[in-house]
Amino acid sequence: MKILQSLQHQIYIGDGSVSLLKEFTKQYAGEQIVVIADENTYRHCYSLLWHPTSTSKISFPFSSPKKGGSPAGERCLEIGRAIIIPSGEDHKNLTTTSTVLEQLLRYQINRNGLIINLGGGVVGDLGGFCASIWKRGIDFIQVPTSLLAMIDASCGGKNGINLDGIKNQIGTFKQPHAVIVDPSFLKTLPQREFISGIAEMLKHAIISKDKSHFYQLSEIKTPTIENITPQIEQSITIKNEIVLQDPYEKNIRKVLNFGHTFGHAIETWSQTTNYPLLHGEAIALGMIYEIHLAHHLQLISKATTTHYLSFIQKFFSHLGTILPTTDVLINIILHDKKNNNRKISFVLPLENGGFDLDVRVDLIEESFFLKKSSTFANINFITFGEIKS
């Protein structure tokens, strides 16, 4: 097992690391421990935490899903309570948050309570947010079950929810008590969810000054749990080292937003369609938009542009061309937290391998480029459009 030191906690990485929960929860009264999960992680992952005969597994107010599979290994906990939320980005909102807080009240969780977030990015973000505001803040432990949550969402202390469909408009900074990354949970993921998580791994590889992660991922022909799992530790390490330097995103931590300005807008738009994108899929598209934008602004060369795009294409060629109109995209981005007098701050790559953390772009003025340029208006994941030198 690998242990990384983060800000006020440690990150434990390795198969079977979930068993550490038994030790971490000794200081908490059993009735003060609550697990937050969604219906999928409850069905596929919950049996690793609780005794199957426990009478305290309560689903409120949503219907309780059936337990699937047989228990694996030694139980980490024998007692505790659960709050099951509906899965999906569209439920990371005030309504679900209110439901969770009301149930914490019914459970009489006090300032000495503990929340265990068992799930992907939505569970971690929302559960961490609830922990950060309940009784002015109680302890929480992140137990990520998706690849994306393992390498990104569970690390760094950012917690939040969406408002009116706009990503992460309400949030806090609060570090978890611990992060437990057990790759064995990846076996419970659908293939689409697994591949989606690779997007954040690619982002870490691109932004890192040490290109070993980039080269190792480049050598993978077909991503599998077996060849991606060894990359988890390095991906987390890249993010953790950045967070240690800049916990509250005042400077260098902004580089982690690469791909997210366009990506969050695309994700927000997709939730209104018949084919909502997963977070990682939207971030992959967002990185492609922002790489093209960097080339348009003459920050990177044609060769560098092609190099980065090919790297992303290798893992996300299956997405096709699922894009909002330019006007819709710009309207959503104008709600971005980085909007300052209609100018949006982008994190864009530079030719020397570094990043400019604050490239101010007026998308209204640049809309002609978004509409006219085949690179933006008709991105094709097979060819990525024609890149003009």
N, C-alpha and C positions, 0 to 999 in steps of 0.2 A: 504494500500500500504506500502511496505517495502522499505526503502532507505538505501543503503550501501555506505559508503564513500570509494572511491578508491583513486588513486594517485592525479590527479588534477581534478577529476570529481566525480559525484555520479552515482550510479546504482539504477534505479527505477524498482521495481518488483511488478507486480499486474495487474489483469484484468482491462482494461480501461486506463492503464498508458500511452498508445499511445496518449491520449488526451493532455498530457503535451507538445507535440510538438508545440501547439499554443503559449504557454508561452515562450518556448525556442527560437522560431524563430522571436520574436518581434524585436529583436535588429538587424535583417538582412533585407536588402532591398529584396522585393519579387523576383525581377529578378535575385538576387544573390543566391537564394536557388535552389539546384539541388538534385533530388532524383535519386539514382542509384538502379535499380532493375533488376532482370532477368525476362524472359517472364512468368515464373510461379508466382512469387510474384507480378508482374504487374497485372496478371489476377485475382489472388485471394486475394491480400492484399492491392493493390494500392487504392481501393475505400475508404479505411479508412482515407486516407490522403488528397485527392484532390477533389475539387468540380467537379461533373460529367460533367458540361458544360464548364470546363476550356479549352481554346484553346491552352494551352501551353504544353499539354501532347504529347511530341514528341518522337518517337522511331527512333533512328539513330545508325547505318545504317540498322538495322535489321527490318523486317516487324513487324508492331504493332499487338499484339494479341488482341483478342476480350475481352472486360471486361465481367467478369462473376459474377452473383449474384447481389444482391441489396445492396446499401450503408447501413452501419450499424452505427447508433449513430450520434453524432454531428461531423461535419467536423473539423479536426485539422488545416487544411490550406486551403486557397482559391486560392492561386496563387503559381506558381513555375514551374519548368521545370523538365523533366525526361530524363534519359539515360537508355535505356533498353539493357541489354547484354544477350547473350545466356547463358542458364543454364548449369551447369556441371563443374566438376573439370578440364576437358580438355580445358576449355575456360579461365582458370585462368592463362593467359599468356601475353606475350608482345604484341601480336596482339590486344587483347581486351583492354589492358591498353592503347595502342596508340589510339584506337578508342575513348575511354573515354576522354583522354586528348585533342584530336582534337575537340571533342564536347564542352568541357569546354572552349576551345579557341573561338569556334563559338558563344557560349553563352556570351562571354566576362566576364567570372567569374574572379573577382579580388581578392586581398588578404583579402578582407572582406567578401568573399563568405562562403557558408555553404553547405556541402554535407551531405545528409541523406542516409545512406545505409540501404535499406529495403530488407532483404533477409537472406539467410543462410550463411554458412561459406565462400563460394566463393565470394559472394557479399561483405561481411564485410571485408575480407582480401584484395580483389582487390580495393574496394572503399576506404578503409582506406589508402592503399598504394598510390592511386592517390591523395588523399587529402594531404598526407604527403609530396609529391614532387611538387604539383602544387603551383607555386609562392613561392617556398620554404616552403610551409606548410600552409594550411587553416583549419578551423574548420570542424569537422565532428561529426555526431551523429549516433550511432549504434542503429538500430531498428531490432533486430534479429527476424526472423520468424520461424526458425527451433529450435528444442530442442537442437541440438548440438551447434548452434550459441548462444543460450540463456545462456547456462551454461559454455561455453568454448571460442569459437572463438571471441565473441564480447567483452570479458573482458581481459584486460591485456596489450593492446597497441601494440601487434604484428600485423604487416601488411606485406603482401607480395604476390608474384606471383611465378609461376613455370617457369622453363627454360628447354626447350627440354624435357618436360615431367617429369623432376626431381622436387620434391616437394620443394617449398619455398626457391629457390636458391637466389632470389632477394627480399630484404625486408627492413623494417625500424621499429624503435620503435617510435610511436607517440600515445599519449593517446587521446581518443575521448573527445569531449565536454560534452557528456553524453551518458549513455547506458539506453535504455528504453526496459525493458523486459515485454512484455504483453502476458501472456500465452494463451489468446484467439486466437492468431495466430496459435496455435498448431492444431486447428480444421481444418485448411486448408491443413495439411500435409497428404500425403499418409502414410499408416501404416508402410511401409518399412523405410521411412525417419524418422518417429517417433522412431521406435525401434533402428535405427542406432545411434541416439543421445544419447541413454542410455549408450553407451560405455564410453563416457567421464564422465558420472555420476558415473559409476562403478569405473573408474580410480580414481576419487576424493575420493570415499569411501575407496578404498584400500590404497591410500597414506596418508590419514588423520590419525593423531594420535588419534583423537576422533573417536571411532568406531560406534557411534550412527547412522551415515548415512549408514554405512555398514549393520548394523543390521536391520534398517528400510527397506532398499532395499531388504534384504534377506527375509523379511516377505511377499513381494509382490509375489503372485502366477502368475497372468497374468497382464502384464503391460497395463495400460490404461491411457488416459489423466487425468482421475479423481484421480488415485492413484499416478501418477508420478508428477503431478503439485505441490503438497505440498513439494516435495523433491527439487524443483528448487532452492529455496532460500538457502538451506543448501549447495547445490553443488556449487553455485556461491560463497558463503561465504568462503568455503574451498579454492577455487582458489584465491579469492581476498586477503585473509590474507597472502597467499604465495607471491603474486605479491607485496603487500605492503612492505614486508621484502626485496625483491630482484627484483626491477623493470626491470633490464637489464640482468637477467639470468646469474649472476656471481657465484651464489652459490645455495641456497635452491630452487630457482625457477626451477632448472634443474629437480627436481622431477616430474614436470608436463610433462616431456618427456617420462615418463614410458609408454612402449608399442609403442612408436612412431618411434623408429629406425627400427625395423622390420615392423611396421605398415605402415610407409610411403613407404617402399620398396615394400611391397605387394600391396599397393594402386597404386603405379606407374606402376608396372607390370600389374595389372588388367585392366588399361586403354587401354592396347594393345589387350585385349581379347574381346570375344563376351559377356562377363558378367562382366563389370566393377563394382568393389565394391564401395559402398559408404564409406566415410571417417570413420564413426564409425564402420562399419563392418571390415574394414582393421585394425583399432586400436584394436578391440576385438581380432582379430587374432594375432596382434603384441604383445599384453599383454600375450597371451597364449605362444607364442614363448619365450618371455623373462622370464616368470615364469619357463618354462622348462629349460632355460639356467641357471637361478639362482640355480635350483636344481642340474643341471649338475655340476656347479661350487661349489657345496656343501655350498651354502649360505642359503638355506632353506631346511627343512626336507620334507620327503614324505608327512607327514600329512598336513603341511602348503601348500605344492604344491597342494594337492588334494582340500584343503579348498578353495583356490583362484580359481582354475579351475572350481570347482562346482558352484561358485558364478557367473562366467562369462557364463558358460554353460546354466544356468537357463534362460538367456535372448537371447542367440545366438545359440541355438541348431539347428536352421533352416539353418545355412550357409553351412553345409556339409564340404567336404574337397576340397576347391578351393585354390590350392597352386601352386606357381611357382617352377621350379626346383631349386636345391640348387645353381648351378652355376649362374643362372640368378639373384637369390636373392642376392648373395654375390656381384656380379658386380654392382648392383644398390646401395647397402649399401655403397660400396667404394666411392660413390659420396656424401655421407652424410657429412653435415657440421662438424660433430664430428669426422671425419676421421683424424687421426694423424699418418702418416707413416704406413699406412695399419692397424693400430689398431683402433678399433671403441670403443668409449666411450658409455657404456650402463648404464642406471639407473635401478638397480635391487633390488628386495626386500630382506630383511634380516630376519632371524628367530625371532628376537626380535620385529618385527613389523615396524622397520625403513627401510631406504633405503640407499644403497651405491650409491652416485651420480656420480661416475666415475670409473666404472669397465672396464678396458681396455682389449679388447678381439681381438685377431688376428683370424679373421674368416677364413682366408686361412688355418691356422694351424688347426683350429677346424672344417674344412669342412668335415673331415672324420666322425665327430660326427653328423653333420647335415645330411649327406647322409645315414649313417648306422643306426642312431637311429630312431626307429619307432615313437618316440615322435615328431620328427621334420618332417621326410620325409613323414609321413602318419598320420598327426593329424586327429583324428575323433572327432567331437564335441559331439558325444553321449558318447564315452568312454574315449576320450582324450588319447587313447593309454595306454599301460601298463607303470605305473610309478615304476621304480625299486628303492628300498630303498638303 
